[in-house]
Amino acid sequence: MHAITIPEPGGPEALVWDEVPDPVAGAGEVLVEVAAGAVNRADVLQRQGFYDPPPGASPYPGLECSGRIAALGPGVSGWSVGDEVCALLSGGGYAEKVAVPVGQLLPVPEGIGLVRAAALPEVTCTVWSNVFMVAHLRPGETLLVHGGSSGIGTMAIQLGKAVGARVAVTAGTKEKLDRCAELGADILINYREQDFVAELKAATGGAGADVVLDNMGASYLDRNVRALAVNGRLAIIGMQGGVKGELNIGALLGKRAAISATSLRARPQDEKTAIVAAVREHVWPLIDAGRVRPVVDREIPLPDAATAHRVVEESGHVGKVLLVAS
């Protein structure tokens, strides 16, 4: 088969379409013939040499895919060769085939299509696990989503609205904020021109956000704590703004607030299986009903992954950038 390899870390040109050995489905795994994958920030970091795959994972980038089951490994039941699926991966999505633990498979939802289903696993699992399983967002609460026009952001808006929350977003352009509004965002904040703490407080009568979903890390830490409501929960899922920040413990104590920080890729397989099961139970019915949908900015041929990485790094897109196999 062919896959995108990274012989040496570097810029987008470091991604090389090359012939590699076929993967084999081991015990409890299925072999998926890939129809499409999606580009995530973690793939960019891996290409740059900053985010190695977990031990035992495929060396090729790609944290999600869609496709058809080509073979079943020993001990697999409940799935058949030919089933259309999408999958959460620890790596290997930028390839023509990938071996997937059976607990990380999801059926392609009704009305989505095989290719566009590749946009779902990483965002649904990230949002559901952090916003709902960890931060416990409830109906009537306010959710602040940083990077509202990203793949994670566009899913967080929709899921927040689906459970009856009020959703605030930050984004860097009017066009991106307009797209967020189309998805249901209630409070629109241009982080280049506005102070998101002040804007959020003004929009909530001084209360702030019950849950903050943050992709920035250090550079937003102090402001995120100030933006929290009493009993608020800050869920950190990214470090685009750095890894070391100063935390005002007094402010956190005064609000009886909590901070969590998680990654998805390196979690043990049993935790991923539990998250995927929760997503199938709670999110898939919303997708089947048309209340939640993947937001896809563009589709690019898989061998041209370098172009897709440039698009993501330029941050001009809304939603997901897909890599489509031939």
C-alpha positions in Angstrom: 0.0 0.0 0.0 0.9 3.7 0.0 1.0 6.1 2.9 2.2 9.5 3.8 5.6 9.1 5.6 7.8 11.6 7.4 11.5 10.7 6.6 12.7 13.8 8.4 10.7 16.4 10.4 10.1 19.7 8.7 7.6 21.8 6.8 4.8 20.5 4.7 7.3 19.3 2.1 8.5 16.7 4.7 5.3 14.7 3.9 6.2 12.0 1.4 3.8 9.7 -0.4 5.6 6.3 -0.4 5.1 2.6 -0.7 5.0 0.9 2.7 4.2 -2.6 4.0 0.5 -3.4 4.4 -0.8 -3.4 8.0 -2.3 -6.6 9.4 -5.3 -6.7 11.7 -4.3 -8.3 15.0 -6.4 -9.7 17.8 -9.4 -7.4 18.5 -8.7 -5.3 15.4 -10.1 -4.8 12.0 -8.3 -3.7 8.8 -10.0 -0.7 7.2 -9.5 0.3 3.6 -9.3 4.1 3.9 -11.7 6.3 1.9 -10.7 9.6 3.6 -8.8 11.0 6.6 -8.7 14.4 8.2 -6.0 16.8 9.2 -5.6 17.7 12.8 -3.2 20.1 14.6 -1.5 17.0 16.2 -0.6 15.8 12.6 1.2 19.2 12.1 3.1 18.8 15.3 4.1 15.2 14.4 5.4 16.4 11.0 7.4 19.0 12.8 9.0 16.5 15.1 7.2 17.6 18.3 4.6 14.9 18.8 5.6 11.3 18.3 3.0 8.5 18.1 2.4 6.5 21.2 4.3 3.2 21.6 3.0 0.6 19.2 1.0 3.0 17.1 1.4 3.4 13.3 4.3 5.8 12.5 2.2 7.5 9.8 0.2 10.6 10.7 -3.6 10.7 10.8 -5.8 10.4 13.9 -9.1 9.6 12.2 -10.4 8.0 9.0 -13.4 6.6 7.2 -13.6 3.6 5.0 -14.7 0.0 4.6 -13.7 -3.0 6.6 -11.4 -5.2 4.5 -10.6 -7.9 7.1 -11.4 -9.0 10.7 -8.7 -9.9 13.2 -9.1 -12.8 15.6 -11.8 -12.4 18.2 -13.7 -9.6 16.4 -17.5 -9.9 16.4 -20.3 -7.5 15.6 -18.7 -6.2 12.4 -18.5 -7.6 8.9 -16.2 -7.2 5.9 -17.6 -4.4 3.7 -19.1 -2.4 6.6 -18.8 1.3 6.2 -17.1 2.8 9.2 -15.2 5.7 10.6 -12.6 5.4 13.3 -10.6 7.1 16.0 -6.9 6.3 15.5 -3.6 6.7 17.4 -2.0 7.1 13.9 -2.0 5.8 10.4 -4.9 7.6 8.9 -2.8 9.1 6.1 -2.6 5.7 4.3 -4.6 3.4 2.0 -5.2 0.9 4.9 -5.0 1.0 8.6 -5.5 -1.5 11.5 -8.0 -0.3 14.1 -8.9 -1.6 17.5 -12.6 -2.7 17.3 -13.5 -0.5 20.2 -12.5 2.6 18.2 -14.9 1.9 15.3 -18.1 3.8 14.6 -20.7 3.2 11.9 -21.0 5.9 9.2 -24.1 7.9 10.3 -27.2 8.2 8.2 -27.0 10.9 5.6 -23.4 11.9 6.0 -21.6 9.9 3.4 -18.5 7.8 3.6 -15.9 10.5 2.8 -17.4 13.2 5.1 -17.6 10.7 8.0 -13.8 11.1 8.3 -14.5 14.5 9.8 -16.3 13.1 12.8 -14.3 10.7 15.1 -11.6 13.1 16.5 -13.9 16.1 17.0 -16.8 14.2 18.5 -14.6 12.2 20.9 -12.7 15.3 21.9 -15.7 17.5 22.5 -17.9 14.9 24.2 -15.1 13.6 26.5 -14.0 17.1 27.6 -17.2 19.2 27.6 -19.6 16.5 28.8 -17.8 13.6 30.5 -15.2 15.8 32.3 -16.7 19.3 32.5 -20.3 18.1 32.8 -21.9 20.9 30.8 -25.6 21.1 31.6 -28.7 22.6 30.0 -29.0 26.3 30.6 -25.3 26.8 31.3 -22.9 28.9 29.2 -20.1 27.3 27.2 -17.2 29.4 25.9 -15.4 27.8 22.9 -12.1 29.2 21.8 -11.4 28.8 18.1 -15.1 28.4 17.3 -14.5 28.0 13.6 -12.1 25.1 13.9 -13.1 21.5 13.6 -13.4 21.1 17.3 -15.1 24.5 17.7 -17.8 23.8 15.0 -18.7 20.5 16.7 -18.6 22.0 20.2 -21.1 24.8 19.1 -23.5 22.2 17.8 -23.3 19.8 20.7 -23.6 22.6 23.2 -26.7 23.9 21.5 -28.1 20.4 21.2 -28.1 19.9 25.0 -29.6 23.3 25.6 -26.6 25.4 26.6 -25.8 29.0 25.6 -22.7 29.1 23.5 -20.1 31.8 23.2 -17.2 31.6 20.7 -14.0 33.4 19.9 -12.6 33.7 16.3 -10.3 36.1 14.5 -12.5 37.3 11.6 -16.1 38.4 11.0 -16.5 35.8 8.4 -15.5 33.0 10.8 -17.8 34.4 13.5 -20.7 34.5 10.9 -20.1 30.8 10.3 -20.2 30.2 14.0 -23.5 32.1 14.2 -25.0 29.9 11.4 -24.2 26.8 13.6 -26.0 28.3 16.5 -23.4 30.3 18.5 -25.1 33.0 20.7 -22.2 35.2 21.7 -19.6 36.2 19.0 -16.3 37.6 20.1 -13.5 38.7 17.8 -10.4 38.0 19.8 -8.3 40.3 17.6 -10.5 43.3 18.4 -12.3 42.5 21.7 -11.4 41.4 25.2 -13.2 38.0 25.5 -13.4 38.3 29.3 -15.2 41.6 29.2 -17.4 40.7 26.3 -18.5 37.4 28.0 -19.2 39.1 31.3 -21.3 41.7 29.6 -23.3 39.1 27.7 -23.9 37.0 30.8 -24.8 39.8 33.3 -21.4 39.4 34.9 -21.7 35.7 35.5 -19.2 34.3 33.0 -18.9 30.9 31.5 -19.8 27.7 33.3 -17.5 25.7 31.0 -14.5 27.0 28.9 -13.1 24.7 26.1 -9.6 26.0 25.5 -7.1 25.2 22.7 -4.6 27.9 23.6 -3.1 26.9 27.0 -0.7 29.2 28.7 -1.4 32.5 27.0 -5.1 32.3 27.9 -4.8 30.7 31.3 -5.3 33.8 33.5 -8.1 35.2 31.3 -9.8 31.9 31.2 -9.9 31.8 34.9 -11.3 35.3 35.1 -13.9 34.4 32.5 -15.2 31.5 34.6 -18.4 31.7 36.5 -18.7 30.5 40.1 -18.3 26.7 40.0 -17.0 27.0 36.5 -14.9 24.4 34.7 -11.9 25.1 32.4 -11.1 22.2 30.0 -7.7 22.6 28.3 -7.2 20.6 25.1 -4.4 22.4 23.4 -1.2 24.4 23.8 -1.2 26.7 20.8 -0.4 29.6 23.2 2.4 27.9 25.0 2.9 25.4 27.9 3.8 27.5 30.9 1.5 30.1 32.4 0.9 31.8 35.8 -2.2 30.6 37.7 -3.9 32.8 40.3 -4.9 30.1 42.8 -6.8 32.7 44.8 -9.1 33.5 41.9 -9.7 29.8 41.3 -10.5 29.2 45.0 -12.8 32.2 45.1 -14.9 30.8 42.2 -14.7 27.2 43.5 -13.6 26.4 39.9 -11.8 23.5 38.4 -9.2 23.0 35.6 -8.8 19.8 33.6 -6.2 19.2 30.9 -6.5 16.1 28.6 -5.1 14.6 25.4 -6.9 11.9 23.5 -4.2 10.2 21.4 -2.1 8.9 24.3 -5.0 7.6 26.4 -5.1 3.9 27.1 -7.2 1.8 24.8 -9.9 1.1 27.3 -10.5 4.8 27.9 -10.7 5.4 24.2 -13.2 2.5 23.9 -15.3 4.1 26.6 -15.3 7.5 25.0 -16.2 6.0 21.5 -19.1 4.1 23.1 -20.4 7.3 24.8 -20.1 9.2 21.5 -22.1 6.4 19.7 -24.7 6.5 22.4 -25.1 10.3 22.8 -23.8 12.0 19.6 -24.7 9.6 16.8 -28.4 9.9 17.4 -28.1 13.7 17.0 -26.2 13.2 13.7 -28.7 10.7 12.5 -31.5 13.2 13.3 -29.8 16.0 11.4 -29.3 18.1 14.5 -25.5 17.9 14.3 -23.3 17.6 11.2 -19.6 17.6 10.3 -18.4 20.9 8.9 -15.9 20.3 6.0 -14.0 23.2 4.5 -12.4 21.3 1.6 -11.3 17.9 0.3 -7.8 17.3 -1.0 -6.3 14.2 -2.5 -4.4 12.1 0.1 -1.1 12.1 -1.8 -1.1 15.9 -1.7 -1.2 16.0 2.1 1.4 18.9 2.0 -1.2 21.2 0.6 -3.7 20.2 3.2 -1.1 21.0 6.0 -0.5 24.4 4.5 -4.2 25.2 4.5 -4.5 24.2 8.2 -1.4 26.1 9.2 -2.6 29.3 7.4 -5.9 29.0 9.5 -8.1 30.3 6.8 -10.4 27.3 6.9 -13.6 26.7 8.8 -14.2 23.2 10.1 -12.2 20.2 8.8 -9.8 19.7 5.9 -10.2 16.2 4.5 -7.7 14.0 2.7 -9.5 11.8 0.2 -8.0 8.5 -1.1 -8.1 7.7 -4.8 
